[in-house]
Amino acid sequence: MQVNTLSYLDNTGDDPAVRARLVVGDNDFHSVTEQVCGVVERPQPRIWWVVFAISSSLTL
């Protein structure tokens, strides 16, 4: 069975003096930042607020 690999996804190098690419594929630094920060910056779902209100009232 033959496995096809894409050369631009291979971030390993033979020369240790040359740094390997950190962001490979179709992504750039902006898209990686948007994916990482989007988890925190998105608004919380309604069920989260309901459960938060219930747990806060039980804590008091």
PDB file of N, H, CA, C and O in Angstrom:
ATOM      1  N   MET A   1       0.841  -1.165   0.000  1.00  0.00           N
ATOM      2  CA  MET A   1       0.000   0.000   0.000  1.00  0.00           C
ATOM      3  C   MET A   1       0.893   1.237   0.000  1.00  0.00           C
ATOM      4  O   MET A   1       1.842   1.335   0.778  1.00  0.00           O
ATOM      5  N   GLN A   2       0.578   2.162  -0.872  1.00  0.00           N
ATOM      6  H   GLN A   2      -0.193   2.083  -1.504  1.00  0.00           H
ATOM      7  CA  GLN A   2       1.380   3.370  -1.000  1.00  0.00           C
ATOM      8  C   GLN A   2       0.725   4.503  -0.215  1.00  0.00           C
ATOM      9  O   GLN A   2      -0.491   4.687  -0.270  1.00  0.00           O
ATOM     10  N   VAL A   3       1.531   5.248   0.506  1.00  0.00           N
ATOM     11  H   VAL A   3       2.519   5.099   0.550  1.00  0.00           H
ATOM     12  CA  VAL A   3       1.040   6.375   1.287  1.00  0.00           C
ATOM     13  C   VAL A   3       1.538   7.649   0.626  1.00  0.00           C
ATOM     14  O   VAL A   3       2.738   7.828   0.421  1.00  0.00           O
ATOM     15  N   ASN A   4       0.603   8.534   0.294  1.00  0.00           N
ATOM     16  H   ASN A   4      -0.373   8.389   0.461  1.00  0.00           H
ATOM     17  CA  ASN A   4       0.973   9.812  -0.297  1.00  0.00           C
ATOM     18  C   ASN A   4       1.138  10.840   0.808  1.00  0.00           C
ATOM     19  O   ASN A   4       0.237  11.044   1.621  1.00  0.00           O
ATOM     20  N   THR A   5       2.286  11.480   0.833  1.00  0.00           N
ATOM     21  H   THR A   5       3.019  11.314   0.172  1.00  0.00           H
ATOM     22  CA  THR A   5       2.521  12.542   1.803  1.00  0.00           C
ATOM     23  C   THR A   5       2.730  13.836   1.054  1.00  0.00           C
ATOM     24  O   THR A   5       3.293  13.851  -0.041  1.00  0.00           O
ATOM     25  N   LEU A   6       2.279  14.915   1.644  1.00  0.00           N
ATOM     26  H   LEU A   6       1.822  14.903   2.533  1.00  0.00           H
ATOM     27  CA  LEU A   6       2.463  16.218   1.038  1.00  0.00           C
ATOM     28  C   LEU A   6       3.761  16.818   1.558  1.00  0.00           C
ATOM     29  O   LEU A   6       4.009  16.834   2.764  1.00  0.00           O
ATOM     30  N   SER A   7       4.578  17.305   0.650  1.00  0.00           N
ATOM     31  H   SER A   7       4.377  17.291  -0.330  1.00  0.00           H
ATOM     32  CA  SER A   7       5.891  17.797   1.048  1.00  0.00           C
ATOM     33  C   SER A   7       5.795  19.067   1.885  1.00  0.00           C
ATOM     34  O   SER A   7       6.660  19.304   2.728  1.00  0.00           O
ATOM     35  N   TYR A   8       4.760  19.895   1.675  1.00  0.00           N
ATOM     36  H   TYR A   8       4.058  19.702   0.990  1.00  0.00           H
ATOM     37  CA  TYR A   8       4.684  21.128   2.437  1.00  0.00           C
ATOM     38  C   TYR A   8       4.222  20.889   3.871  1.00  0.00           C
ATOM     39  O   TYR A   8       4.336  21.792   4.700  1.00  0.00           O
ATOM     40  N   LEU A   9       3.704  19.701   4.191  1.00  0.00           N
ATOM     41  H   LEU A   9       3.612  18.967   3.518  1.00  0.00           H
ATOM     42  CA  LEU A   9       3.307  19.392   5.555  1.00  0.00           C
ATOM     43  C   LEU A   9       4.451  18.791   6.362  1.00  0.00           C
ATOM     44  O   LEU A   9       4.335  18.619   7.576  1.00  0.00           O
ATOM     45  N   ASP A  10       5.536  18.477   5.702  1.00  0.00           N
ATOM     46  H   ASP A  10       5.629  18.616   4.716  1.00  0.00           H
ATOM     47  CA  ASP A  10       6.686  17.903   6.395  1.00  0.00           C
ATOM     48  C   ASP A  10       7.529  19.043   6.948  1.00  0.00           C
ATOM     49  O   ASP A  10       8.199  19.746   6.191  1.00  0.00           O
ATOM     50  N   ASN A  11       7.500  19.229   8.263  1.00  0.00           N
ATOM     51  H   ASN A  11       6.956  18.658   8.878  1.00  0.00           H
ATOM     52  CA  ASN A  11       8.275  20.319   8.838  1.00  0.00           C
ATOM     53  C   ASN A  11       9.560  19.829   9.489  1.00  0.00           C
ATOM     54  O   ASN A  11      10.163  20.547  10.286  1.00  0.00           O
ATOM     55  N   THR A  12       9.976  18.632   9.161  1.00  0.00           N
ATOM     56  H   THR A  12       9.485  18.049   8.513  1.00  0.00           H
ATOM     57  CA  THR A  12      11.259  18.144   9.648  1.00  0.00           C
ATOM     58  C   THR A  12      12.325  18.463   8.613  1.00  0.00           C
ATOM     59  O   THR A  12      12.057  18.481   7.412  1.00  0.00           O
ATOM     60  N   GLY A  13      13.499  18.707   9.079  1.00  0.00           N
ATOM     61  H   GLY A  13      13.717  18.693  10.054  1.00  0.00           H
ATOM     62  CA  GLY A  13      14.568  19.039   8.152  1.00  0.00           C
ATOM     63  C   GLY A  13      15.795  18.189   8.397  1.00  0.00           C
ATOM     64  O   GLY A  13      15.983  17.637   9.480  1.00  0.00           O
ATOM     65  N   ASP A  14      16.622  18.094   7.377  1.00  0.00           N
ATOM     66  H   ASP A  14      16.469  18.543   6.497  1.00  0.00           H
ATOM     67  CA  ASP A  14      17.859  17.335   7.508  1.00  0.00           C
ATOM     68  C   ASP A  14      18.978  18.189   8.085  1.00  0.00           C
ATOM     69  O   ASP A  14      19.913  17.670   8.694  1.00  0.00           O
ATOM     70  N   ASP A  15      18.881  19.495   7.891  1.00  0.00           N
ATOM     71  H   ASP A  15      18.121  19.917   7.396  1.00  0.00           H
ATOM     72  CA  ASP A  15      19.932  20.397   8.347  1.00  0.00           C
ATOM     73  C   ASP A  15      19.525  21.010   9.688  1.00  0.00           C
ATOM     74  O   ASP A  15      18.579  21.797   9.726  1.00  0.00           O
ATOM     75  N   PRO A  16      20.201  20.681  10.779  1.00  0.00           N
ATOM     76  CA  PRO A  16      19.813  21.229  12.078  1.00  0.00           C
ATOM     77  C   PRO A  16      20.090  22.721  12.220  1.00  0.00           C
ATOM     78  O   PRO A  16      19.597  23.348  13.157  1.00  0.00           O
ATOM     79  N   ALA A  17      20.866  23.301  11.312  1.00  0.00           N
ATOM     80  H   ALA A  17      21.267  22.792  10.551  1.00  0.00           H
ATOM     81  CA  ALA A  17      21.144  24.730  11.379  1.00  0.00           C
ATOM     82  C   ALA A  17      19.983  25.559  10.842  1.00  0.00           C
ATOM     83  O   ALA A  17      19.912  26.762  11.094  1.00  0.00           O
ATOM     84  N   VAL A  18      19.076  24.928  10.106  1.00  0.00           N
ATOM     85  H   VAL A  18      19.134  23.950   9.902  1.00  0.00           H
ATOM     86  CA  VAL A  18      17.933  25.628   9.528  1.00  0.00           C
ATOM     87  C   VAL A  18      16.695  25.285  10.347  1.00  0.00           C
ATOM     88  O   VAL A  18      16.386  24.112  10.557  1.00  0.00           O
ATOM     89  N   ARG A  19      15.984  26.320  10.810  1.00  0.00           N
ATOM     90  H   ARG A  19      16.235  27.273  10.639  1.00  0.00           H
ATOM     91  CA  ARG A  19      14.776  26.086  11.604  1.00  0.00           C
ATOM     92  C   ARG A  19      13.658  25.538  10.730  1.00  0.00           C
ATOM     93  O   ARG A  19      13.494  25.938   9.578  1.00  0.00           O
ATOM     94  N   ALA A  20      12.899  24.623  11.297  1.00  0.00           N
ATOM     95  H   ALA A  20      13.032  24.298  12.234  1.00  0.00           H
ATOM     96  CA  ALA A  20      11.741  24.079  10.597  1.00  0.00           C
ATOM     97  C   ALA A  20      10.593  25.076  10.684  1.00  0.00           C
ATOM     98  O   ALA A  20      10.513  25.864  11.627  1.00  0.00           O
ATOM     99  N   ARG A  21       9.704  25.036   9.692  1.00  0.00           N
ATOM    100  H   ARG A  21       9.769  24.396   8.926  1.00  0.00           H
ATOM    101  CA  ARG A  21       8.540  25.921   9.696  1.00  0.00           C
ATOM    102  C   ARG A  21       7.613  25.532  10.837  1.00  0.00           C
ATOM    103  O   ARG A  21       7.353  24.348  11.054  1.00  0.00           O
ATOM    104  N   LEU A  22       7.116  26.520  11.566  1.00  0.00           N
ATOM    105  H   LEU A  22       7.327  27.482  11.391  1.00  0.00           H
ATOM    106  CA  LEU A  22       6.218  26.255  12.678  1.00  0.00           C
ATOM    107  C   LEU A  22       4.766  26.146  12.226  1.00  0.00           C
ATOM    108  O   LEU A  22       3.998  25.369  12.793  1.00  0.00           O
ATOM    109  N   VAL A  23       4.386  26.912  11.217  1.00  0.00           N
ATOM    110  H   VAL A  23       5.010  27.544  10.756  1.00  0.00           H
ATOM    111  CA  VAL A  23       3.023  26.897  10.699  1.00  0.00           C
ATOM    112  C   VAL A  23       3.084  26.320   9.299  1.00  0.00           C
ATOM    113  O   VAL A  23       3.691  26.908   8.404  1.00  0.00           O
ATOM    114  N   VAL A  24       2.455  25.169   9.110  1.00  0.00           N
ATOM    115  H   VAL A  24       1.962  24.691   9.837  1.00  0.00           H
ATOM    116  CA  VAL A  24       2.505  24.505   7.812  1.00  0.00           C
ATOM    117  C   VAL A  24       1.104  24.428   7.229  1.00  0.00           C
ATOM    118  O   VAL A  24       0.114  24.647   7.928  1.00  0.00           O
ATOM    119  N   GLY A  25       1.033  24.119   5.957  1.00  0.00           N
ATOM    120  H   GLY A  25       1.837  23.941   5.389  1.00  0.00           H
ATOM    121  CA  GLY A  25      -0.257  23.986   5.288  1.00  0.00           C
ATOM    122  C   GLY A  25      -0.766  25.331   4.811  1.00  0.00           C
ATOM    123  O   GLY A  25       0.015  26.218   4.464  1.00  0.00           O
ATOM    124  N   ASP A  26      -2.093  25.474   4.797  1.00  0.00           N
ATOM    125  H   ASP A  26      -2.727  24.754   5.078  1.00  0.00           H
ATOM    126  CA  ASP A  26      -2.717  26.704   4.312  1.00  0.00           C
ATOM    127  C   ASP A  26      -2.876  27.746   5.411  1.00  0.00           C
ATOM    128  O   ASP A  26      -3.404  28.827   5.151  1.00  0.00           O
ATOM    129  N   ASN A  27      -2.441  27.457   6.609  1.00  0.00           N
ATOM    130  H   ASN A  27      -2.011  26.579   6.820  1.00  0.00           H
ATOM    131  CA  ASN A  27      -2.584  28.391   7.722  1.00  0.00           C
ATOM    132  C   ASN A  27      -1.468  29.416   7.718  1.00  0.00           C
ATOM    133  O   ASN A  27      -0.362  29.162   7.242  1.00  0.00           O
ATOM    134  N   ASP A  28      -1.790  30.593   8.264  1.00  0.00           N
ATOM    135  H   ASP A  28      -2.689  30.800   8.650  1.00  0.00           H
ATOM    136  CA  ASP A  28      -0.770  31.588   8.539  1.00  0.00           C
ATOM    137  C   ASP A  28      -0.881  31.949  10.019  1.00  0.00           C
ATOM    138  O   ASP A  28      -1.723  31.397  10.728  1.00  0.00           O
ATOM    139  N   PHE A  29      -0.054  32.853  10.481  1.00  0.00           N
ATOM    140  H   PHE A  29       0.630  33.301   9.905  1.00  0.00           H
ATOM    141  CA  PHE A  29      -0.052  33.183  11.901  1.00  0.00           C
ATOM    142  C   PHE A  29      -1.387  33.784  12.339  1.00  0.00           C
ATOM    143  O   PHE A  29      -1.829  33.552  13.465  1.00  0.00           O
ATOM    144  N   HIS A  30      -2.026  34.546  11.468  1.00  0.00           N
ATOM    145  H   HIS A  30      -1.667  34.735  10.553  1.00  0.00           H
ATOM    146  CA  HIS A  30      -3.312  35.151  11.813  1.00  0.00           C
ATOM    147  C   HIS A  30      -4.389  34.089  12.008  1.00  0.00           C
ATOM    148  O   HIS A  30      -5.157  34.168  12.967  1.00  0.00           O
ATOM    149  N   SER A  31      -4.463  33.108  11.129  1.00  0.00           N
ATOM    150  H   SER A  31      -3.839  33.044  10.350  1.00  0.00           H
ATOM    151  CA  SER A  31      -5.497  32.078  11.263  1.00  0.00           C
ATOM    152  C   SER A  31      -5.258  31.205  12.493  1.00  0.00           C
ATOM    153  O   SER A  31      -6.216  30.763  13.127  1.00  0.00           O
ATOM    154  N   VAL A  32      -4.006  30.953  12.836  1.00  0.00           N
ATOM    155  H   VAL A  32      -3.228  31.312  12.320  1.00  0.00           H
ATOM    156  CA  VAL A  32      -3.710  30.184  14.048  1.00  0.00           C
ATOM    157  C   VAL A  32      -4.124  30.982  15.280  1.00  0.00           C
ATOM    158  O   VAL A  32      -4.697  30.424  16.216  1.00  0.00           O
ATOM    159  N   THR A  33      -3.836  32.282  15.286  1.00  0.00           N
ATOM    160  H   THR A  33      -3.371  32.735  14.525  1.00  0.00           H
ATOM    161  CA  THR A  33      -4.234  33.131  16.411  1.00  0.00           C
ATOM    162  C   THR A  33      -5.743  33.178  16.552  1.00  0.00           C
ATOM    163  O   THR A  33      -6.257  33.121  17.669  1.00  0.00           O
ATOM    164  N   GLU A  34      -6.464  33.280  15.445  1.00  0.00           N
ATOM    165  H   GLU A  34      -6.047  33.326  14.538  1.00  0.00           H
ATOM    166  CA  GLU A  34      -7.924  33.308  15.496  1.00  0.00           C
ATOM    167  C   GLU A  34      -8.485  32.006  16.051  1.00  0.00           C
ATOM    168  O   GLU A  34      -9.455  32.033  16.809  1.00  0.00           O
ATOM    169  N   GLN A  35      -7.908  30.888  15.698  1.00  0.00           N
ATOM    170  H   GLN A  35      -7.120  30.866  15.082  1.00  0.00           H
ATOM    171  CA  GLN A  35      -8.395  29.601  16.198  1.00  0.00           C
ATOM    172  C   GLN A  35      -8.123  29.451  17.689  1.00  0.00           C
ATOM    173  O   GLN A  35      -8.969  28.938  18.421  1.00  0.00           O
ATOM    174  N   VAL A  36      -6.965  29.890  18.144  1.00  0.00           N
ATOM    175  H   VAL A  36      -6.278  30.307  17.549  1.00  0.00           H
ATOM    176  CA  VAL A  36      -6.612  29.740  19.555  1.00  0.00           C
ATOM    177  C   VAL A  36      -7.420  30.709  20.418  1.00  0.00           C
ATOM    178  O   VAL A  36      -7.964  30.311  21.449  1.00  0.00           O
ATOM    179  N   CYS A  37      -7.502  31.962  20.013  1.00  0.00           N
ATOM    180  H   CYS A  37      -7.060  32.285  19.176  1.00  0.00           H
ATOM    181  CA  CYS A  37      -8.203  32.966  20.817  1.00  0.00           C
ATOM    182  C   CYS A  37      -9.716  32.864  20.682  1.00  0.00           C
ATOM    183  O   CYS A  37     -10.444  33.336  21.556  1.00  0.00           O
ATOM    184  N   GLY A  38     -10.194  32.268  19.622  1.00  0.00           N
ATOM    185  H   GLY A  38      -9.603  31.884  18.912  1.00  0.00           H
ATOM    186  CA  GLY A  38     -11.635  32.144  19.425  1.00  0.00           C
ATOM    187  C   GLY A  38     -12.313  31.325  20.497  1.00  0.00           C
ATOM    188  O   GLY A  38     -13.496  31.530  20.771  1.00  0.00           O
ATOM    189  N   VAL A  39     -11.600  30.405  21.110  1.00  0.00           N
ATOM    190  H   VAL A  39     -10.640  30.238  20.888  1.00  0.00           H
ATOM    191  CA  VAL A  39     -12.168  29.575  22.170  1.00  0.00           C
ATOM    192  C   VAL A  39     -12.551  30.443  23.364  1.00  0.00           C
ATOM    193  O   VAL A  39     -13.594  30.221  23.979  1.00  0.00           O
ATOM    194  N   VAL A  40     -11.732  31.415  23.693  1.00  0.00           N
ATOM    195  H   VAL A  40     -10.885  31.596  23.194  1.00  0.00           H
ATOM    196  CA  VAL A  40     -11.970  32.258  24.859  1.00  0.00           C
ATOM    197  C   VAL A  40     -12.886  33.433  24.529  1.00  0.00           C
ATOM    198  O   VAL A  40     -13.680  33.849  25.372  1.00  0.00           O
ATOM    199  N   GLU A  41     -12.787  33.968  23.324  1.00  0.00           N
ATOM    200  H   GLU A  41     -12.142  33.630  22.639  1.00  0.00           H
ATOM    201  CA  GLU A  41     -13.501  35.189  22.975  1.00  0.00           C
ATOM    202  C   GLU A  41     -14.932  34.967  22.512  1.00  0.00           C
ATOM    203  O   GLU A  41     -15.702  35.923  22.428  1.00  0.00           O
ATOM    204  N   ARG A  42     -15.302  33.743  22.212  1.00  0.00           N
ATOM    205  H   ARG A  42     -14.677  32.966  22.281  1.00  0.00           H
ATOM    206  CA  ARG A  42     -16.685  33.480  21.806  1.00  0.00           C
ATOM    207  C   ARG A  42     -17.620  33.661  22.989  1.00  0.00           C
ATOM    208  O   ARG A  42     -17.230  33.380  24.123  1.00  0.00           O
ATOM    209  N   PRO A  43     -18.855  34.127  22.754  1.00  0.00           N
ATOM    210  CA  PRO A  43     -19.803  34.230  23.869  1.00  0.00           C
ATOM    211  C   PRO A  43     -20.211  32.849  24.369  1.00  0.00           C
ATOM    212  O   PRO A  43     -20.245  31.879  23.613  1.00  0.00           O
ATOM    213  N   GLN A  44     -20.517  32.786  25.655  1.00  0.00           N
ATOM    214  H   GLN A  44     -20.490  33.575  26.270  1.00  0.00           H
ATOM    215  CA  GLN A  44     -20.908  31.514  26.262  1.00  0.00           C
ATOM    216  C   GLN A  44     -22.324  31.141  25.833  1.00  0.00           C
ATOM    217  O   GLN A  44     -23.158  32.023  25.631  1.00  0.00           O
ATOM    218  N   PRO A  45     -22.604  29.855  25.692  1.00  0.00           N
ATOM    219  CA  PRO A  45     -23.965  29.436  25.349  1.00  0.00           C
ATOM    220  C   PRO A  45     -24.921  29.701  26.513  1.00  0.00           C
ATOM    221  O   PRO A  45     -24.501  29.863  27.659  1.00  0.00           O
ATOM    222  N   ARG A  46     -26.201  29.740  26.195  1.00  0.00           N
ATOM    223  H   ARG A  46     -26.543  29.608  25.264  1.00  0.00           H
ATOM    224  CA  ARG A  46     -27.223  30.053  27.188  1.00  0.00           C
ATOM    225  C   ARG A  46     -27.224  29.055  28.343  1.00  0.00           C
ATOM    226  O   ARG A  46     -27.420  29.449  29.492  1.00  0.00           O
ATOM    227  N   ILE A  47     -27.010  27.782  28.063  1.00  0.00           N
ATOM    228  H   ILE A  47     -26.850  27.461  27.129  1.00  0.00           H
ATOM    229  CA  ILE A  47     -27.014  26.768  29.115  1.00  0.00           C
ATOM    230  C   ILE A  47     -25.888  27.014  30.116  1.00  0.00           C
ATOM    231  O   ILE A  47     -26.034  26.695  31.296  1.00  0.00           O
ATOM    232  N   TRP A  48     -24.773  27.574  29.664  1.00  0.00           N
ATOM    233  H   TRP A  48     -24.655  27.834  28.706  1.00  0.00           H
ATOM    234  CA  TRP A  48     -23.671  27.887  30.571  1.00  0.00           C
ATOM    235  C   TRP A  48     -24.110  28.915  31.598  1.00  0.00           C
ATOM    236  O   TRP A  48     -23.807  28.783  32.784  1.00  0.00           O
ATOM    237  N   TRP A  49     -24.832  29.953  31.141  1.00  0.00           N
ATOM    238  H   TRP A  49     -25.078  30.060  30.178  1.00  0.00           H
ATOM    239  CA  TRP A  49     -25.310  30.986  32.060  1.00  0.00           C
ATOM    240  C   TRP A  49     -26.337  30.432  33.039  1.00  0.00           C
ATOM    241  O   TRP A  49     -26.353  30.833  34.202  1.00  0.00           O
ATOM    242  N   VAL A  50     -27.191  29.521  32.594  1.00  0.00           N
ATOM    243  H   VAL A  50     -27.178  29.195  31.649  1.00  0.00           H
ATOM    244  CA  VAL A  50     -28.188  28.913  33.478  1.00  0.00           C
ATOM    245  C   VAL A  50     -27.494  28.107  34.568  1.00  0.00           C
ATOM    246  O   VAL A  50     -27.814  28.249  35.748  1.00  0.00           O
ATOM    247  N   VAL A  51     -26.559  27.274  34.181  1.00  0.00           N
ATOM    248  H   VAL A  51     -26.299  27.159  33.222  1.00  0.00           H
ATOM    249  CA  VAL A  51     -25.838  26.452  35.155  1.00  0.00           C
ATOM    250  C   VAL A  51     -24.993  27.329  36.077  1.00  0.00           C
ATOM    251  O   VAL A  51     -24.873  27.036  37.267  1.00  0.00           O
ATOM    252  N   PHE A  52     -24.418  28.383  35.551  1.00  0.00           N
ATOM    253  H   PHE A  52     -24.516  28.621  34.585  1.00  0.00           H
ATOM    254  CA  PHE A  52     -23.634  29.307  36.369  1.00  0.00           C
ATOM    255  C   PHE A  52     -24.514  29.992  37.407  1.00  0.00           C
ATOM    256  O   PHE A  52     -24.108  30.136  38.560  1.00  0.00           O
ATOM    257  N   ALA A  53     -25.708  30.414  37.016  1.00  0.00           N
ATOM    258  H   ALA A  53     -26.038  30.297  36.079  1.00  0.00           H
ATOM    259  CA  ALA A  53     -26.630  31.062  37.954  1.00  0.00           C
ATOM    260  C   ALA A  53     -27.069  30.097  39.051  1.00  0.00           C
ATOM    261  O   ALA A  53     -27.143  30.474  40.220  1.00  0.00           O
ATOM    262  N   ILE A  54     -27.358  28.860  38.676  1.00  0.00           N
ATOM    263  H   ILE A  54     -27.298  28.554  37.726  1.00  0.00           H
ATOM    264  CA  ILE A  54     -27.772  27.862  39.668  1.00  0.00           C
ATOM    265  C   ILE A  54     -26.639  27.578  40.646  1.00  0.00           C
ATOM    266  O   ILE A  54     -26.853  27.546  41.857  1.00  0.00           O
ATOM    267  N   SER A  55     -25.447  27.375  40.127  1.00  0.00           N
ATOM    268  H   SER A  55     -25.273  27.401  39.142  1.00  0.00           H
ATOM    269  CA  SER A  55     -24.321  27.069  41.019  1.00  0.00           C
ATOM    270  C   SER A  55     -23.954  28.268  41.885  1.00  0.00           C
ATOM    271  O   SER A  55     -23.543  28.095  43.032  1.00  0.00           O
ATOM    272  N   SER A  56     -24.094  29.475  41.357  1.00  0.00           N
ATOM    273  H   SER A  56     -24.428  29.616  40.425  1.00  0.00           H
ATOM    274  CA  SER A  56     -23.814  30.666  42.165  1.00  0.00           C
ATOM    275  C   SER A  56     -24.827  30.826  43.283  1.00  0.00           C
ATOM    276  O   SER A  56     -24.465  31.190  44.402  1.00  0.00           O
ATOM    277  N   SER A  57     -26.096  30.556  42.990  1.00  0.00           N
ATOM    278  H   SER A  57     -26.390  30.260  42.081  1.00  0.00           H
ATOM    279  CA  SER A  57     -27.118  30.685  44.036  1.00  0.00           C
ATOM    280  C   SER A  57     -26.949  29.609  45.106  1.00  0.00           C
ATOM    281  O   SER A  57     -27.249  29.853  46.275  1.00  0.00           O
ATOM    282  N   LEU A  58     -26.479  28.435  44.730  1.00  0.00           N
ATOM    283  H   LEU A  58     -26.236  28.237  43.780  1.00  0.00           H
ATOM    284  CA  LEU A  58     -26.251  27.381  45.714  1.00  0.00           C
ATOM    285  C   LEU A  58     -25.012  27.667  46.562  1.00  0.00           C
ATOM    286  O   LEU A  58     -24.918  27.210  47.702  1.00  0.00           O
ATOM    287  N   THR A  59     -24.080  28.409  46.018  1.00  0.00           N
ATOM    288  H   THR A  59     -24.156  28.780  45.093  1.00  0.00           H
ATOM    289  CA  THR A  59     -22.866  28.740  46.749  1.00  0.00           C
ATOM    290  C   THR A  59     -23.155  29.747  47.857  1.00  0.00           C
ATOM    291  O   THR A  59     -22.557  29.689  48.931  1.00  0.00           O
ATOM    292  N   LEU A  60     -24.070  30.662  47.590  1.00  0.00           N
ATOM    293  H   LEU A  60     -24.555  30.709  46.717  1.00  0.00           H
ATOM    294  CA  LEU A  60     -24.398  31.679  48.600  1.00  0.00           C
ATOM    295  C   LEU A  60     -25.192  31.022  49.680  1.00  0.00           C
ATOM    296  O   LEU A  60     -25.585  31.679  50.644  1.00  0.00           O
TER     297      LEU A  60
END
